[in-house]
Amino acid sequence: MSGPSRRAFLRGLLAAPLVAGCTGGSAGPLVLAAGEPGGFYVEFGELLAEALGAAGVPAAVVNTGGSVENIQQLRDGAAAIGLALTDIALAARNGEDPFGGPVPLLALGRVYENYMQLVVRAEDPATSTADLAGRPVSLGAVGSGAAVFGDRLLATAGIAADVTHRPLRDAVAALEAGTADALLWSGGVPTPALAELAARRPMRLLPLAEHLPALRARHGEVYGPVTVPADAYGPAAPVPTVGVANLLICTAALPDETAAAVARTLVTAAPALVPESAVGTQYLDQRSLIGTGEVPLHPGAAAAYRELHG
């Protein structure tokens, strides 16, 4: 489907009553809590909504601050499915901050890899996280997984910075204007808003892989080593950073047949669910969809995967 027709399709869905996502009924589209405009969550969410619609499950994408807000929307019944980083999903299931109590999330599949991207202007002298001590840094939007990871990163590294939490596009504007010296983003590679920034002015990423041992010691093995490919944002060498798997999640309120339909779509439409701009290691691999770790699969999704793969 072309860009204009895809947008028209989604506008039509968003104009309809968003009821099915709350009730599990058929009065409206399935509500998918995605993320910020300019980020990979929204791109992926729109592709998934299109594929679900083609499979007979109308779906509507809503913009949010990211993982934390998505989980809150699922908990409160405002959305039926959503995207979340594995570390944030586990924090929710365990009732850790910022959730204030356990949220019994289930997974529909492990969909792709998120890359932690710490961005500075190309001319900035910083070469590591430690060089940002005392400086103005935007650590993700309120309600995002990047905000939680950013706090964990600075605590693990023993660094104090002048921290703000801005939406991605505001953080990009602050970096360009010089009111922020760095921004942290968690998403696919390349993230559209960061690619747009790189096209306007030189920028680069700081390596984060050095913090992996300490992060894993404190927070478990949800974090792993990944590399942002060379030239992802213009001429640059590969950058070793921290990755965390991204899950498509729901609660037990999602009917089994709906969960099964989503799982089947993830498998059968997998090639169409990776944005064309993506150059990094994206999951959406039929073998890894079921690898949701400590977040159990929804029974309907598990049944569909068994039916498809034995």
C-alpha positions as CSV (number, residue, x, y, z in Angstrom):
1,M,0.0,0.0,0.0
2,S,1.4,3.4,-0.9
3,G,2.1,6.1,1.7
4,P,-1.0,8.3,0.9
5,S,-3.4,5.3,0.8
6,R,-2.0,4.0,4.0
7,R,-2.5,7.3,5.8
8,A,-6.1,7.4,4.5
9,F,-6.7,3.9,5.7
10,L,-5.4,4.8,9.2
11,R,-7.4,8.1,9.3
12,G,-10.5,6.1,8.6
13,L,-9.8,3.8,11.5
14,L,-9.0,6.6,13.9
15,A,-12.2,8.3,13.1
16,A,-14.2,5.2,14.2
17,P,-15.1,4.6,17.8
18,L,-12.2,3.0,19.7
19,V,-14.3,0.4,21.5
20,A,-12.9,-3.0,20.6
21,G,-9.6,-2.3,22.3
22,C,-11.3,-1.8,25.6
23,T,-14.1,-4.4,25.5
24,G,-12.8,-7.1,23.2
25,G,-16.0,-6.7,21.2
26,S,-16.5,-6.0,17.5
27,A,-17.8,-2.4,17.6
28,G,-14.6,-0.7,16.6
29,P,-10.9,-1.3,15.8
30,L,-8.3,-2.9,17.9
31,V,-6.4,-0.1,19.7
32,L,-2.6,-0.3,19.4
33,A,-0.6,1.9,21.7
34,A,2.5,2.8,19.8
35,G,4.9,5.7,20.5
36,E,6.1,9.1,19.5
37,P,5.8,10.5,16.0
38,G,9.2,10.2,14.2
39,G,10.0,7.0,16.0
40,F,10.1,3.3,15.0
41,Y,7.2,2.3,17.2
42,V,4.7,4.3,15.2
43,E,6.2,3.1,11.9
44,F,5.9,-0.5,13.0
45,G,2.5,0.1,14.5
46,E,1.1,1.5,11.3
47,L,2.5,-1.4,9.2
48,L,1.0,-3.9,11.7
49,A,-2.4,-2.1,11.7
50,E,-2.4,-2.3,7.9
51,A,-1.6,-6.0,8.0
52,L,-4.2,-6.7,10.7
53,G,-6.8,-4.9,8.7
54,A,-6.0,-7.0,5.6
55,A,-6.4,-10.1,7.8
56,G,-9.9,-8.9,8.9
57,V,-8.9,-7.4,12.3
58,P,-9.3,-3.6,11.9
59,A,-6.8,-1.8,14.1
60,A,-6.0,1.8,15.0
61,V,-2.7,3.2,16.1
62,V,-2.5,5.8,18.8
63,N,0.5,7.9,19.6
64,T,2.0,7.8,23.1
65,G,5.1,8.6,25.1
66,G,6.4,5.0,24.7
67,S,6.7,1.8,26.7
68,V,5.6,3.1,30.1
69,E,2.5,4.9,28.8
70,N,1.6,2.0,26.6
71,I,1.6,-0.4,29.6
72,Q,-0.5,2.1,31.6
73,Q,-3.0,2.2,28.7
74,L,-3.3,-1.6,28.7
75,R,-3.7,-1.6,32.4
76,D,-6.4,1.0,32.3
77,G,-8.2,-0.6,29.3
78,A,-7.6,2.3,26.9
79,A,-5.7,0.1,24.5
80,A,-5.9,-3.6,23.7
81,I,-2.3,-4.2,22.5
82,G,0.9,-2.2,22.7
83,L,4.6,-2.1,22.2
84,A,7.1,-2.2,25.1
85,L,10.7,-2.8,25.8
86,T,11.3,-6.1,27.6
87,D,12.9,-4.4,30.6
88,I,9.9,-2.1,31.1
89,A,7.4,-5.0,30.7
90,L,9.3,-6.9,33.4
91,A,9.3,-3.9,35.7
92,A,5.5,-3.7,35.2
93,R,4.9,-7.4,35.9
94,N,7.1,-7.1,39.1
95,G,5.3,-3.9,40.2
96,E,8.5,-1.9,40.1
97,D,8.7,1.9,39.5
98,P,7.1,3.7,37.9
99,F,4.0,1.4,38.0
100,G,3.2,1.2,41.7
101,G,1.9,-2.3,41.5
102,P,2.1,-5.4,39.4
103,V,0.6,-5.3,35.9
104,P,0.0,-8.9,34.6
105,L,1.1,-8.4,31.1
106,L,1.2,-11.1,28.5
107,A,3.2,-11.2,25.2
108,L,1.9,-11.7,21.6
109,G,5.5,-11.9,20.3
110,R,9.0,-10.6,20.4
111,V,9.0,-8.3,17.4
112,Y,12.3,-6.5,16.9
113,E,15.5,-5.2,18.6
114,N,15.7,-1.7,20.1
115,Y,18.9,0.2,20.1
116,M,19.9,2.6,22.8
117,Q,21.1,5.7,20.9
118,L,22.9,8.5,22.8
119,V,23.3,11.3,20.3
120,V,25.6,14.3,20.4
121,R,26.5,17.0,17.9
122,A,29.4,15.9,15.7
123,E,31.7,18.6,16.9
124,D,31.0,17.8,20.6
125,P,34.2,16.7,22.4
126,A,32.4,14.0,24.3
127,T,33.6,10.4,23.5
128,S,31.9,8.5,26.4
129,T,29.0,8.8,28.8
130,A,31.3,10.1,31.5
131,D,32.0,13.2,29.4
132,L,28.3,14.3,29.8
133,A,28.6,14.7,33.6
134,G,27.0,18.0,34.7
135,R,25.8,18.8,31.2
136,P,22.2,19.2,29.9
137,V,21.0,15.9,28.6
138,S,17.5,14.8,27.4
139,L,16.8,11.2,28.5
140,G,13.7,10.3,26.6
141,A,10.1,11.5,27.0
142,V,8.1,11.1,30.1
143,G,6.4,7.7,29.8
144,S,9.1,6.2,27.6
145,G,11.4,3.2,28.0
146,A,14.3,5.5,27.2
147,A,13.6,7.6,30.3
148,V,13.7,4.6,32.5
149,F,16.9,3.2,30.8
150,G,18.5,6.7,31.0
151,D,18.1,6.9,34.7
152,R,19.5,3.3,35.0
153,L,22.4,4.2,32.8
154,L,23.5,7.3,34.8
155,A,23.0,5.5,38.1
156,T,25.0,2.5,36.9
157,A,27.8,4.8,35.5
158,G,27.8,7.0,38.6
159,I,27.2,10.1,36.5
160,A,25.1,13.2,37.5
161,A,23.8,15.2,34.6
162,D,21.4,18.1,34.1
163,V,18.5,15.8,33.0
164,T,15.3,16.7,31.2
165,H,12.7,14.5,29.6
166,R,11.6,15.7,26.3
167,P,9.6,14.1,23.4
168,L,11.9,13.1,20.6
169,R,11.2,16.0,18.3
170,D,11.6,18.5,21.1
171,A,14.9,16.8,22.1
172,V,16.2,17.0,18.6
173,A,15.3,20.7,18.4
174,A,17.1,21.3,21.8
175,L,20.2,19.5,20.5
176,E,20.3,21.5,17.4
177,A,19.7,24.8,19.3
178,G,22.5,23.9,21.8
179,T,20.1,23.9,24.9
180,A,20.8,20.2,25.2
181,D,24.2,18.6,24.7
182,A,22.9,15.0,24.2
183,L,19.7,13.1,23.7
184,L,18.9,9.5,24.5
185,W,16.6,7.5,22.3
186,S,15.5,3.9,22.2
187,G,14.3,2.6,18.9
188,G,15.1,0.9,15.6
189,V,17.9,1.9,13.3
190,P,17.7,4.3,11.7
191,T,15.1,6.2,13.7
192,P,13.3,8.5,11.2
193,A,13.6,11.7,13.3
194,L,17.3,11.1,13.9
195,A,17.9,10.4,10.2
196,E,16.2,13.7,9.4
197,L,18.5,15.4,12.0
198,A,21.6,13.8,10.4
199,A,20.6,15.0,7.0
200,R,20.4,18.6,8.4
201,R,23.6,18.6,10.4
202,P,26.4,16.2,11.4
203,M,25.7,14.1,14.6
204,R,27.1,11.0,16.1
205,L,26.4,8.3,18.7
206,L,28.3,7.7,21.8
207,P,29.2,4.0,22.6
208,L,27.3,2.5,25.5
209,A,28.5,-1.2,25.4
210,E,31.0,-0.5,28.2
211,H,28.1,-0.2,30.7
212,L,26.6,-3.6,29.8
213,P,28.2,-5.7,32.6
214,A,27.1,-3.3,35.3
215,L,23.6,-2.9,33.8
216,R,23.1,-6.7,33.6
217,A,24.4,-7.1,37.1
218,R,21.8,-4.7,38.4
219,H,18.9,-5.4,36.1
220,G,19.3,-8.8,34.5
221,E,20.1,-10.1,31.1
222,V,17.4,-8.2,29.3
223,Y,20.2,-6.0,28.0
224,G,22.6,-7.2,25.4
225,P,25.3,-6.1,23.0
226,V,24.3,-4.7,19.6
227,T,26.0,-2.5,17.1
228,V,24.6,0.4,15.2
229,P,25.8,-0.2,11.6
230,A,28.2,2.1,9.9
231,D,26.6,4.9,7.9
232,A,23.2,4.4,9.6
233,Y,23.2,8.2,10.1
234,G,25.7,9.3,7.6
235,P,29.5,8.6,7.4
236,A,30.6,7.0,10.6
237,A,32.1,3.8,12.0
238,P,29.9,1.1,13.7
239,V,28.9,2.1,17.3
240,P,28.7,-0.6,20.0
241,T,25.7,0.0,22.2
242,V,23.0,-1.6,24.3
243,G,20.1,-3.5,22.9
244,V,16.8,-4.7,24.4
245,A,14.1,-6.8,22.7
246,N,10.8,-5.2,22.0
247,L,7.6,-7.0,22.7
248,L,4.1,-6.7,21.4
249,I,2.0,-7.0,24.6
250,C,-1.5,-7.3,26.0
251,T,-3.4,-8.4,29.0
252,A,-5.5,-11.5,29.6
253,A,-8.6,-9.4,28.7
254,L,-7.6,-9.8,25.0
255,P,-9.8,-12.7,23.6
256,D,-8.0,-15.8,22.5
257,E,-9.2,-15.5,19.0
258,T,-7.9,-12.0,18.7
259,A,-4.5,-12.9,20.1
260,A,-4.3,-15.8,17.7
261,A,-5.1,-13.5,14.8
262,V,-2.4,-11.1,15.8
263,A,0.1,-13.9,16.2
264,R,-0.7,-15.3,12.7
265,T,-0.3,-11.9,11.2
266,L,3.1,-11.4,12.8
267,V,4.2,-14.7,11.1
268,T,2.5,-14.5,7.8
269,A,3.1,-10.7,7.2
270,A,6.6,-10.6,8.7
271,P,8.4,-9.3,5.6
272,A,6.0,-6.4,5.3
273,L,6.3,-5.4,9.0
274,V,9.9,-4.0,8.9
275,P,10.0,-0.4,7.7
276,E,11.8,0.1,4.5
277,S,14.3,2.4,6.1
278,A,15.5,-0.2,8.7
279,V,19.1,-1.2,8.3
280,G,19.8,-2.6,11.8
281,T,19.2,-6.1,13.1
282,Q,15.4,-6.4,13.3
283,Y,13.7,-9.5,14.7
284,L,10.3,-10.4,13.3
285,D,11.9,-13.8,12.7
286,Q,9.4,-16.6,13.0
287,R,11.7,-18.5,15.3
288,S,12.3,-15.6,17.7
289,L,8.7,-14.4,17.9
290,I,8.0,-16.9,20.7
291,G,11.2,-15.9,22.6
292,T,9.5,-13.6,25.0
293,G,11.5,-14.6,28.1
294,E,9.9,-14.0,31.5
295,V,6.8,-12.4,29.9
296,P,4.6,-15.4,29.1
297,L,2.8,-15.7,25.8
298,H,-0.9,-15.1,25.7
299,P,-2.6,-18.5,25.4
300,G,-4.3,-17.6,22.1
301,A,-1.0,-16.5,20.6
302,A,0.8,-19.6,21.9
303,A,-1.9,-21.8,20.3
304,A,-1.5,-20.0,17.0
305,Y,2.3,-20.4,17.0
306,R,1.9,-24.2,17.8
307,E,-0.6,-24.5,15.0
308,L,1.8,-22.8,12.6
309,H,5.0,-24.4,13.6
310,G,4.1,-27.5,15.6
